Amino acid sequence: MVQGMANRVRNGDLLCLPVGRKYSLSTLQPLHRKYRSHFEIIGLVLEAVKASSATPFSIMKHASINGIQLKKYLKSLTEIGFLEVEIRRSRIFYRASKEGLEFLRQYYVLLEMLLTARV
């Protein structure tokens, strides 16, 4: 059932794609709330580093969060193993771990289920 829902298309936008394809939170319309949940922000942070490593500033811009929030999320996601840290030329870069990518995939599936239920 989840596989069928993962391939469903609504309004020309893919809501959720199977692993191995490109997907993005920007193509998935959020639940149109004023405030974002922690899961949505975690999804945006992981999305910023899913394809390649990224600097804290680029993650902050992609997730639209401030520096204080960024520090909190980077620390938490690193501690639970969703992000890996690498240092190159005295600069810090973050990239998504296998666990982080799996969380992001499951997040897309759940988000698609929620959006489908609202129809």
C-alpha positions, 0 to 999 in steps of 0.5 A: 500500500505504501509503495502505491501511495509513494508513486501517487501524483497530485496537482503535477507535483510528486508528493513522495518518491521511493528511495533512489529518486530525487525528492524535495520538501520544496515540492511537497506543500507543508500542512499550511501552518503558521509554525513549523514542527520540529520534524519539518525543520529536521527534514529541511536540515537533512534535505540540505545535506542529503546529496553532499556535505554542506556548511552550517550557513547553507543549512541555515539558509535552506531550513530558514532558521536562525543561528541559535536554532541551527546550533541546537538542531546540528548538535541533536542530529549529530548526537543521534547519528543523523548527521556526520561531521567532517572538517576540511581546510579548517571548515566544518561540513555536515552530511547526512548519514544512512540513518538520517537518509532513512529518516528523511525517506520515512518522513516523506512517506508519512507526510504524503499520507497526511496530505492524502488524508486531508483531501 
